[in-house]
């Protein structure tokens, strides 16, 4: 079973996990320090990812999702 359910876990919860932050920064350097993330911290991860469409390359989002789901 995965550590996080991206449909229910909030982005803020993921950003509290250093292992997940490393995954984000590996695929999209600087993403976790972007001030826009503060507005999405209360959203479920999949909702926040869908809203990030133009800010983050699709391949980066897919890689982040795959690695977080594998935890």
PDB file of N, CA, C and O in Angstrom, chain B, residues numbered from 101:
ATOM      1  N   UNK B 101       0.844  -1.178   0.000  1.00  0.00           N
ATOM      2  CA  UNK B 101       0.000   0.000   0.000  1.00  0.00           C
ATOM      3  C   UNK B 101       0.891   1.244   0.000  1.00  0.00           C
ATOM      4  O   UNK B 101       1.908   1.293   0.692  1.00  0.00           O
ATOM      5  N   UNK B 102       0.502   2.221  -0.767  1.00  0.00           N
ATOM      6  CA  UNK B 102       1.262   3.459  -0.874  1.00  0.00           C
ATOM      7  C   UNK B 102       1.191   4.248   0.432  1.00  0.00           C
ATOM      8  O   UNK B 102       0.222   4.159   1.186  1.00  0.00           O
ATOM      9  N   UNK B 103       2.229   5.007   0.668  1.00  0.00           N
ATOM     10  CA  UNK B 103       2.302   5.848   1.859  1.00  0.00           C
ATOM     11  C   UNK B 103       1.281   6.989   1.793  1.00  0.00           C
ATOM     12  O   UNK B 103       0.726   7.403   2.811  1.00  0.00           O
ATOM     13  N   UNK B 104       1.048   7.485   0.579  1.00  0.00           N
ATOM     14  CA  UNK B 104       0.134   8.617   0.399  1.00  0.00           C
ATOM     15  C   UNK B 104      -0.915   8.297  -0.660  1.00  0.00           C
ATOM     16  O   UNK B 104      -0.615   7.664  -1.672  1.00  0.00           O
ATOM     17  N   UNK B 105      -2.145   8.739  -0.419  1.00  0.00           N
ATOM     18  CA  UNK B 105      -3.211   8.677  -1.413  1.00  0.00           C
ATOM     19  C   UNK B 105      -3.318  10.080  -2.000  1.00  0.00           C
ATOM     20  O   UNK B 105      -3.765  11.008  -1.327  1.00  0.00           O
ATOM     21  N   UNK B 106      -2.908  10.231  -3.254  1.00  0.00           N
ATOM     22  CA  UNK B 106      -2.847  11.545  -3.872  1.00  0.00           C
ATOM     23  C   UNK B 106      -4.216  12.161  -4.119  1.00  0.00           C
ATOM     24  O   UNK B 106      -4.313  13.342  -4.454  1.00  0.00           O
ATOM     25  N   UNK B 107      -5.266  11.380  -3.958  1.00  0.00           N
ATOM     26  CA  UNK B 107      -6.618  11.924  -4.086  1.00  0.00           C
ATOM     27  C   UNK B 107      -7.100  12.561  -2.791  1.00  0.00           C
ATOM     28  O   UNK B 107      -7.990  13.411  -2.812  1.00  0.00           O
ATOM     29  N   UNK B 108      -6.521  12.159  -1.665  1.00  0.00           N
ATOM     30  CA  UNK B 108      -6.986  12.685  -0.376  1.00  0.00           C
ATOM     31  C   UNK B 108      -5.910  13.402   0.429  1.00  0.00           C
ATOM     32  O   UNK B 108      -6.229  14.274   1.238  1.00  0.00           O
ATOM     33  N   UNK B 109      -4.661  13.058   0.228  1.00  0.00           N
ATOM     34  CA  UNK B 109      -3.570  13.702   0.962  1.00  0.00           C
ATOM     35  C   UNK B 109      -3.372  15.116   0.446  1.00  0.00           C
ATOM     36  O   UNK B 109      -3.369  15.348  -0.763  1.00  0.00           O
ATOM     37  N   UNK B 110      -3.208  16.059   1.359  1.00  0.00           N
ATOM     38  CA  UNK B 110      -3.016  17.444   0.918  1.00  0.00           C
ATOM     39  C   UNK B 110      -1.567  17.683   0.500  1.00  0.00           C
ATOM     40  O   UNK B 110      -0.646  16.984   0.923  1.00  0.00           O
ATOM     41  N   UNK B 111      -1.408  18.682  -0.332  1.00  0.00           N
ATOM     42  CA  UNK B 111      -0.075  19.074  -0.771  1.00  0.00           C
ATOM     43  C   UNK B 111       0.777  19.476   0.431  1.00  0.00           C
ATOM     44  O   UNK B 111       1.972  19.186   0.478  1.00  0.00           O
ATOM     45  N   UNK B 112       0.157  20.140   1.395  1.00  0.00           N
ATOM     46  CA  UNK B 112       0.881  20.539   2.600  1.00  0.00           C
ATOM     47  C   UNK B 112       1.464  19.355   3.355  1.00  0.00           C
ATOM     48  O   UNK B 112       2.581  19.433   3.868  1.00  0.00           O
ATOM     49  N   UNK B 113       0.720  18.267   3.425  1.00  0.00           N
ATOM     50  CA  UNK B 113       1.220  17.046   4.077  1.00  0.00           C
ATOM     51  C   UNK B 113       2.438  16.514   3.343  1.00  0.00           C
ATOM     52  O   UNK B 113       3.424  16.125   3.970  1.00  0.00           O
ATOM     53  N   UNK B 114       2.373  16.495   2.018  1.00  0.00           N
ATOM     54  CA  UNK B 114       3.524  16.021   1.245  1.00  0.00           C
ATOM     55  C   UNK B 114       4.734  16.913   1.460  1.00  0.00           C
ATOM     56  O   UNK B 114       5.857  16.425   1.581  1.00  0.00           O
ATOM     57  N   UNK B 115       4.508  18.211   1.508  1.00  0.00           N
ATOM     58  CA  UNK B 115       5.630  19.142   1.661  1.00  0.00           C
ATOM     59  C   UNK B 115       6.240  19.096   3.059  1.00  0.00           C
ATOM     60  O   UNK B 115       7.306  19.670   3.280  1.00  0.00           O
ATOM     61  N   UNK B 116       5.590  18.429   3.999  1.00  0.00           N
ATOM     62  CA  UNK B 116       6.150  18.218   5.331  1.00  0.00           C
ATOM     63  C   UNK B 116       7.083  17.009   5.357  1.00  0.00           C
ATOM     64  O   UNK B 116       7.768  16.782   6.355  1.00  0.00           O
ATOM     65  N   UNK B 117       7.120  16.237   4.281  1.00  0.00           N
ATOM     66  CA  UNK B 117       7.933  15.025   4.205  1.00  0.00           C
ATOM     67  C   UNK B 117       9.196  15.335   3.391  1.00  0.00           C
ATOM     68  O   UNK B 117       9.100  15.571   2.187  1.00  0.00           O
ATOM     69  N   UNK B 118      10.374  15.340   4.023  1.00  0.00           N
ATOM     70  CA  UNK B 118      11.609  15.664   3.309  1.00  0.00           C
ATOM     71  C   UNK B 118      11.887  14.750   2.112  1.00  0.00           C
ATOM     72  O   UNK B 118      12.488  15.181   1.128  1.00  0.00           O
ATOM     73  N   UNK B 119      11.453  13.500   2.194  1.00  0.00           N
ATOM     74  CA  UNK B 119      11.652  12.566   1.089  1.00  0.00           C
ATOM     75  C   UNK B 119      10.851  13.013  -0.139  1.00  0.00           C
ATOM     76  O   UNK B 119      11.335  12.922  -1.267  1.00  0.00           O
ATOM     77  N   UNK B 120       9.647  13.489   0.083  1.00  0.00           N
ATOM     78  CA  UNK B 120       8.800  13.970  -1.012  1.00  0.00           C
ATOM     79  C   UNK B 120       9.342  15.287  -1.557  1.00  0.00           C
ATOM     80  O   UNK B 120       9.347  15.500  -2.770  1.00  0.00           O
ATOM     81  N   UNK B 121       9.792  16.162  -0.683  1.00  0.00           N
ATOM     82  CA  UNK B 121      10.371  17.432  -1.133  1.00  0.00           C
ATOM     83  C   UNK B 121      11.561  17.158  -2.050  1.00  0.00           C
ATOM     84  O   UNK B 121      11.730  17.835  -3.064  1.00  0.00           O
ATOM     85  N   UNK B 122      12.384  16.174  -1.703  1.00  0.00           N
ATOM     86  CA  UNK B 122      13.526  15.814  -2.547  1.00  0.00           C
ATOM     87  C   UNK B 122      13.060  15.328  -3.921  1.00  0.00           C
ATOM     88  O   UNK B 122      13.689  15.638  -4.932  1.00  0.00           O
ATOM     89  N   UNK B 123      11.975  14.580  -3.962  1.00  0.00           N
ATOM     90  CA  UNK B 123      11.422  14.111  -5.236  1.00  0.00           C
ATOM     91  C   UNK B 123      10.950  15.301  -6.069  1.00  0.00           C
ATOM     92  O   UNK B 123      11.255  15.386  -7.259  1.00  0.00           O
ATOM     93  N   UNK B 124      10.211  16.215  -5.452  1.00  0.00           N
ATOM     94  CA  UNK B 124       9.742  17.406  -6.166  1.00  0.00           C
ATOM     95  C   UNK B 124      10.925  18.176  -6.739  1.00  0.00           C
ATOM     96  O   UNK B 124      10.932  18.529  -7.918  1.00  0.00           O
ATOM     97  N   UNK B 125      11.925  18.436  -5.897  1.00  0.00           N
ATOM     98  CA  UNK B 125      13.065  19.256  -6.320  1.00  0.00           C
ATOM     99  C   UNK B 125      13.928  18.561  -7.362  1.00  0.00           C
ATOM    100  O   UNK B 125      14.564  19.222  -8.184  1.00  0.00           O
ATOM    101  N   UNK B 126      13.955  17.246  -7.335  1.00  0.00           N
ATOM    102  CA  UNK B 126      14.722  16.505  -8.338  1.00  0.00           C
ATOM    103  C   UNK B 126      14.117  16.695  -9.726  1.00  0.00           C
ATOM    104  O   UNK B 126      14.845  16.891 -10.699  1.00  0.00           O
ATOM    105  N   UNK B 127      12.822  16.641  -9.820  1.00  0.00           N
ATOM    106  CA  UNK B 127      12.156  16.706 -11.125  1.00  0.00           C
ATOM    107  C   UNK B 127      11.831  18.120 -11.576  1.00  0.00           C
ATOM    108  O   UNK B 127      11.814  18.402 -12.774  1.00  0.00           O
ATOM    109  N   UNK B 128      11.574  19.010 -10.628  1.00  0.00           N
ATOM    110  CA  UNK B 128      11.253  20.403 -10.964  1.00  0.00           C
ATOM    111  C   UNK B 128      11.991  21.295  -9.960  1.00  0.00           C
ATOM    112  O   UNK B 128      11.402  21.749  -8.979  1.00  0.00           O
ATOM    113  N   UNK B 129      13.281  21.542 -10.211  1.00  0.00           N
ATOM    114  CA  UNK B 129      14.060  22.357  -9.273  1.00  0.00           C
ATOM    115  C   UNK B 129      13.381  23.703  -8.992  1.00  0.00           C
ATOM    116  O   UNK B 129      12.910  24.387  -9.900  1.00  0.00           O
ATOM    117  N   UNK B 130      13.347  24.049  -7.725  1.00  0.00           N
ATOM    118  CA  UNK B 130      12.759  25.309  -7.301  1.00  0.00           C
ATOM    119  C   UNK B 130      11.263  25.256  -7.037  1.00  0.00           C
ATOM    120  O   UNK B 130      10.700  26.216  -6.512  1.00  0.00           O
ATOM    121  N   UNK B 131      10.616  24.168  -7.385  1.00  0.00           N
ATOM    122  CA  UNK B 131       9.163  24.077  -7.217  1.00  0.00           C
ATOM    123  C   UNK B 131       8.744  24.260  -5.767  1.00  0.00           C
ATOM    124  O   UNK B 131       7.792  24.988  -5.488  1.00  0.00           O
ATOM    125  N   UNK B 132       9.435  23.615  -4.845  1.00  0.00           N
ATOM    126  CA  UNK B 132       9.002  23.663  -3.449  1.00  0.00           C
ATOM    127  C   UNK B 132       9.263  25.012  -2.793  1.00  0.00           C
ATOM    128  O   UNK B 132       8.742  25.282  -1.711  1.00  0.00           O
ATOM    129  N   UNK B 133      10.057  25.859  -3.429  1.00  0.00           N
ATOM    130  CA  UNK B 133      10.275  27.197  -2.872  1.00  0.00           C
ATOM    131  C   UNK B 133       9.418  28.246  -3.573  1.00  0.00           C
ATOM    132  O   UNK B 133       9.524  29.435  -3.273  1.00  0.00           O
ATOM    133  N   UNK B 134       8.572  27.814  -4.501  1.00  0.00           N
ATOM    134  CA  UNK B 134       7.693  28.736  -5.215  1.00  0.00           C
ATOM    135  C   UNK B 134       6.592  29.217  -4.267  1.00  0.00           C
ATOM    136  O   UNK B 134       5.880  28.396  -3.687  1.00  0.00           O
ATOM    137  N   UNK B 135       6.442  30.538  -4.101  1.00  0.00           N
ATOM    138  CA  UNK B 135       5.418  31.053  -3.177  1.00  0.00           C
ATOM    139  C   UNK B 135       3.987  30.690  -3.577  1.00  0.00           C
ATOM    140  O   UNK B 135       3.086  30.750  -2.741  1.00  0.00           O
ATOM    141  N   UNK B 136       3.764  30.319  -4.826  1.00  0.00           N
ATOM    142  CA  UNK B 136       2.421  29.926  -5.273  1.00  0.00           C
ATOM    143  C   UNK B 136       1.946  28.645  -4.585  1.00  0.00           C
ATOM    144  O   UNK B 136       0.743  28.405  -4.481  1.00  0.00           O
ATOM    145  N   UNK B 137       2.882  27.830  -4.119  1.00  0.00           N
ATOM    146  CA  UNK B 137       2.499  26.576  -3.456  1.00  0.00           C
ATOM    147  C   UNK B 137       1.707  26.831  -2.184  1.00  0.00           C
ATOM    148  O   UNK B 137       0.868  26.014  -1.804  1.00  0.00           O
ATOM    149  N   UNK B 138       1.957  27.937  -1.530  1.00  0.00           N
ATOM    150  CA  UNK B 138       1.253  28.235  -0.275  1.00  0.00           C
ATOM    151  C   UNK B 138      -0.258  28.246  -0.471  1.00  0.00           C
ATOM    152  O   UNK B 138      -1.005  27.851   0.425  1.00  0.00           O
ATOM    153  N   UNK B 139      -0.708  28.693  -1.633  1.00  0.00           N
ATOM    154  CA  UNK B 139      -2.149  28.747  -1.899  1.00  0.00           C
ATOM    155  C   UNK B 139      -2.750  27.363  -2.094  1.00  0.00           C
ATOM    156  O   UNK B 139      -3.958  27.183  -1.938  1.00  0.00           O
ATOM    157  N   UNK B 140      -1.915  26.382  -2.436  1.00  0.00           N
ATOM    158  CA  UNK B 140      -2.427  25.052  -2.752  1.00  0.00           C
ATOM    159  C   UNK B 140      -2.194  24.033  -1.639  1.00  0.00           C
ATOM    160  O   UNK B 140      -2.590  22.877  -1.784  1.00  0.00           O
ATOM    161  N   UNK B 141      -1.573  24.424  -0.549  1.00  0.00           N
ATOM    162  CA  UNK B 141      -1.226  23.463   0.502  1.00  0.00           C
ATOM    163  C   UNK B 141      -2.425  22.725   1.095  1.00  0.00           C
ATOM    164  O   UNK B 141      -2.276  21.589   1.546  1.00  0.00           O
ATOM    165  N   UNK B 142      -3.585  23.327   1.106  1.00  0.00           N
ATOM    166  CA  UNK B 142      -4.761  22.683   1.668  1.00  0.00           C
ATOM    167  C   UNK B 142      -5.505  21.798   0.685  1.00  0.00           C
ATOM    168  O   UNK B 142      -6.471  21.132   1.058  1.00  0.00           O
ATOM    169  N   UNK B 143      -5.071  21.783  -0.559  1.00  0.00           N
ATOM    170  CA  UNK B 143      -5.746  20.990  -1.610  1.00  0.00           C
ATOM    171  C   UNK B 143      -5.209  19.568  -1.648  1.00  0.00           C
ATOM    172  O   UNK B 143      -4.042  19.327  -1.341  1.00  0.00           O
ATOM    173  N   UNK B 144      -6.073  18.620  -2.027  1.00  0.00           N
ATOM    174  CA  UNK B 144      -5.557  17.281  -2.308  1.00  0.00           C
ATOM    175  C   UNK B 144      -4.518  17.379  -3.421  1.00  0.00           C
ATOM    176  O   UNK B 144      -4.637  18.214  -4.318  1.00  0.00           O
ATOM    177  N   UNK B 145      -3.507  16.528  -3.360  1.00  0.00           N
ATOM    178  CA  UNK B 145      -2.383  16.598  -4.291  1.00  0.00           C
ATOM    179  C   UNK B 145      -2.835  16.554  -5.744  1.00  0.00           C
ATOM    180  O   UNK B 145      -2.389  17.375  -6.546  1.00  0.00           O
ATOM    181  N   UNK B 146      -3.705  15.619  -6.104  1.00  0.00           N
ATOM    182  CA  UNK B 146      -4.114  15.524  -7.509  1.00  0.00           C
ATOM    183  C   UNK B 146      -4.808  16.793  -7.987  1.00  0.00           C
ATOM    184  O   UNK B 146      -4.649  17.178  -9.146  1.00  0.00           O
ATOM    185  N   UNK B 147      -5.561  17.441  -7.132  1.00  0.00           N
ATOM    186  CA  UNK B 147      -6.206  18.693  -7.503  1.00  0.00           C
ATOM    187  C   UNK B 147      -5.149  19.780  -7.739  1.00  0.00           C
ATOM    188  O   UNK B 147      -5.228  20.531  -8.711  1.00  0.00           O
ATOM    189  N   UNK B 148      -4.171  19.854  -6.849  1.00  0.00           N
ATOM    190  CA  UNK B 148      -3.103  20.851  -6.995  1.00  0.00           C
ATOM    191  C   UNK B 148      -2.283  20.589  -8.252  1.00  0.00           C
ATOM    192  O   UNK B 148      -1.902  21.529  -8.949  1.00  0.00           O
ATOM    193  N   UNK B 149      -2.007  19.319  -8.549  1.00  0.00           N
ATOM    194  CA  UNK B 149      -1.248  18.966  -9.752  1.00  0.00           C
ATOM    195  C   UNK B 149      -2.016  19.388 -11.002  1.00  0.00           C
ATOM    196  O   UNK B 149      -1.429  19.923 -11.943  1.00  0.00           O
ATOM    197  N   UNK B 150      -3.303  19.153 -11.011  1.00  0.00           N
ATOM    198  CA  UNK B 150      -4.109  19.545 -12.175  1.00  0.00           C
ATOM    199  C   UNK B 150      -4.092  21.053 -12.382  1.00  0.00           C
ATOM    200  O   UNK B 150      -4.118  21.524 -13.520  1.00  0.00           O
ATOM    201  N   UNK B 151      -4.050  21.809 -11.297  1.00  0.00           N
ATOM    202  CA  UNK B 151      -4.026  23.266 -11.403  1.00  0.00           C
ATOM    203  C   UNK B 151      -2.653  23.789 -11.818  1.00  0.00           C
ATOM    204  O   UNK B 151      -2.544  24.904 -12.326  1.00  0.00           O
ATOM    205  N   UNK B 152      -1.615  22.998 -11.607  1.00  0.00           N
ATOM    206  CA  UNK B 152      -0.246  23.433 -11.907  1.00  0.00           C
ATOM    207  C   UNK B 152       0.111  23.275 -13.370  1.00  0.00           C
ATOM    208  O   UNK B 152       1.225  23.604 -13.779  1.00  0.00           O
ATOM    209  N   UNK B 153      -0.817  22.777 -14.158  1.00  0.00           N
ATOM    210  CA  UNK B 153      -0.573  22.463 -15.552  1.00  0.00           C
ATOM    211  C   UNK B 153       0.406  23.336 -16.299  1.00  0.00           C
ATOM    212  O   UNK B 153       1.372  22.815 -16.856  1.00  0.00           O
ATOM    213  N   UNK B 154       0.201  24.642 -16.336  1.00  0.00           N
ATOM    214  CA  UNK B 154       1.064  25.515 -17.102  1.00  0.00           C
ATOM    215  C   UNK B 154       2.381  25.848 -16.429  1.00  0.00           C
ATOM    216  O   UNK B 154       3.327  26.266 -17.095  1.00  0.00           O
ATOM    217  N   UNK B 155       2.456  25.670 -15.131  1.00  0.00           N
ATOM    218  CA  UNK B 155       3.664  26.028 -14.389  1.00  0.00           C
ATOM    219  C   UNK B 155       4.712  24.931 -14.378  1.00  0.00           C
ATOM    220  O   UNK B 155       5.904  25.212 -14.248  1.00  0.00           O
ATOM    221  N   UNK B 156       4.285  23.699 -14.513  1.00  0.00           N
ATOM    222  CA  UNK B 156       5.190  22.558 -14.379  1.00  0.00           C
ATOM    223  C   UNK B 156       5.047  21.670 -15.604  1.00  0.00           C
ATOM    224  O   UNK B 156       3.929  21.337 -15.997  1.00  0.00           O
ATOM    225  N   UNK B 157       6.167  21.281 -16.217  1.00  0.00           N
ATOM    226  CA  UNK B 157       6.087  20.401 -17.390  1.00  0.00           C
ATOM    227  C   UNK B 157       5.359  19.095 -17.067  1.00  0.00           C
ATOM    228  O   UNK B 157       5.507  18.549 -15.974  1.00  0.00           O
ATOM    229  N   UNK B 158       4.584  18.607 -18.014  1.00  0.00           N
ATOM    230  CA  UNK B 158       3.794  17.385 -17.812  1.00  0.00           C
ATOM    231  C   UNK B 158       4.669  16.202 -17.436  1.00  0.00           C
ATOM    232  O   UNK B 158       4.281  15.390 -16.595  1.00  0.00           O
ATOM    233  N   UNK B 159       5.847  16.090 -18.047  1.00  0.00           N
ATOM    234  CA  UNK B 159       6.715  14.957 -17.714  1.00  0.00           C
ATOM    235  C   UNK B 159       7.228  15.058 -16.279  1.00  0.00           C
ATOM    236  O   UNK B 159       7.436  14.036 -15.625  1.00  0.00           O
ATOM    237  N   UNK B 160       7.433  16.279 -15.782  1.00  0.00           N
ATOM    238  CA  UNK B 160       7.840  16.458 -14.391  1.00  0.00           C
ATOM    239  C   UNK B 160       6.740  16.050 -13.436  1.00  0.00           C
ATOM    240  O   UNK B 160       6.994  15.383 -12.433  1.00  0.00           O
ATOM    241  N   UNK B 161       5.506  16.452 -13.749  1.00  0.00           N
ATOM    242  CA  UNK B 161       4.364  16.069 -12.911  1.00  0.00           C
ATOM    243  C   UNK B 161       4.173  14.562 -12.897  1.00  0.00           C
ATOM    244  O   UNK B 161       3.916  13.974 -11.846  1.00  0.00           O
ATOM    245  N   UNK B 162       4.296  13.943 -14.048  1.00  0.00           N
ATOM    246  CA  UNK B 162       4.124  12.489 -14.129  1.00  0.00           C
ATOM    247  C   UNK B 162       5.199  11.771 -13.321  1.00  0.00           C
ATOM    248  O   UNK B 162       4.909  10.789 -12.639  1.00  0.00           O
ATOM    249  N   UNK B 163       6.423  12.249 -13.393  1.00  0.00           N
ATOM    250  CA  UNK B 163       7.516  11.620 -12.651  1.00  0.00           C
ATOM    251  C   UNK B 163       7.325  11.800 -11.144  1.00  0.00           C
ATOM    252  O   UNK B 163       7.549  10.869 -10.371  1.00  0.00           O
ATOM    253  N   UNK B 164       6.912  12.992 -10.734  1.00  0.00           N
ATOM    254  CA  UNK B 164       6.658  13.243  -9.320  1.00  0.00           C
ATOM    255  C   UNK B 164       5.541  12.327  -8.830  1.00  0.00           C
ATOM    256  O   UNK B 164       5.675  11.675  -7.795  1.00  0.00           O
ATOM    257  N   UNK B 165       4.454  12.282  -9.565  1.00  0.00           N
ATOM    258  CA  UNK B 165       3.314  11.438  -9.166  1.00  0.00           C
ATOM    259  C   UNK B 165       3.763   9.971  -9.033  1.00  0.00           C
ATOM    260  O   UNK B 165       3.433   9.310  -8.049  1.00  0.00           O
ATOM    261  N   UNK B 166       4.503   9.474 -10.007  1.00  0.00           N
ATOM    262  CA  UNK B 166       4.934   8.073  -9.991  1.00  0.00           C
ATOM    263  C   UNK B 166       5.835   7.771  -8.788  1.00  0.00           C
ATOM    264  O   UNK B 166       5.672   6.742  -8.132  1.00  0.00           O
ATOM    265  N   UNK B 167       6.772   8.657  -8.504  1.00  0.00           N
ATOM    266  CA  UNK B 167       7.691   8.405  -7.393  1.00  0.00           C
ATOM    267  C   UNK B 167       7.000   8.522  -6.038  1.00  0.00           C
ATOM    268  O   UNK B 167       7.281   7.738  -5.131  1.00  0.00           O
ATOM    269  N   UNK B 168       6.107   9.486  -5.892  1.00  0.00           N
ATOM    270  CA  UNK B 168       5.392   9.635  -4.623  1.00  0.00           C
ATOM    271  C   UNK B 168       4.469   8.434  -4.412  1.00  0.00           C
ATOM    272  O   UNK B 168       4.362   7.918  -3.299  1.00  0.00           O
ATOM    273  N   UNK B 169       3.814   7.997  -5.463  1.00  0.00           N
ATOM    274  CA  UNK B 169       2.925   6.826  -5.334  1.00  0.00           C
ATOM    275  C   UNK B 169       3.711   5.562  -5.006  1.00  0.00           C
ATOM    276  O   UNK B 169       3.153   4.624  -4.438  1.00  0.00           O
ATOM    277  N   UNK B 170       4.999   5.520  -5.352  1.00  0.00           N
ATOM    278  CA  UNK B 170       5.810   4.345  -5.093  1.00  0.00           C
ATOM    279  C   UNK B 170       6.346   4.305  -3.654  1.00  0.00           C
ATOM    280  O   UNK B 170       6.897   3.287  -3.234  1.00  0.00           O
ATOM    281  N   UNK B 171       6.193   5.385  -2.906  1.00  0.00           N
ATOM    282  CA  UNK B 171       6.684   5.404  -1.521  1.00  0.00           C
ATOM    283  C   UNK B 171       5.926   4.435  -0.644  1.00  0.00           C
ATOM    284  O   UNK B 171       6.212   4.327   0.549  1.00  0.00           O
TER     285      UNK B 171
END
